Amino acid sequence: MRYLALIGFLALAACGQPAPEAGDGPQPRITGGGVIDYGSYQTVRAEAGDTVASLAQRHGLSPSAIGSYNGLAPTHRMTEGDELVVPPQG
């Protein structure tokens, strides 16, 4: 009987806690310029109709640099929501 009470107590105690998910940790933040900062790298997210060049220009980046860093031509048409990694500055 004690074991059932302990199990019931533990089950109730866990009800208010969200289950941990894979990849829990620091969440990305969006900087003022729309760059997504993941901590160790940054990305920019495509909008509908973007090409690598239009996405780069909107964020003040070099189309050829961001394209070559991601293995894409500046004329490559992006899909809304795609993210390109910003080349490291330095």
Secondary structure, DSSP 8 states (H G I E B T S, - for coil): -HHHHHHHHHHHHHTTS----TT-S---EE-TTS-EE-SS-EEEE--TT-BHHHHHHHTT--HHHHHHHTT--TT-B--TT-EEE-----
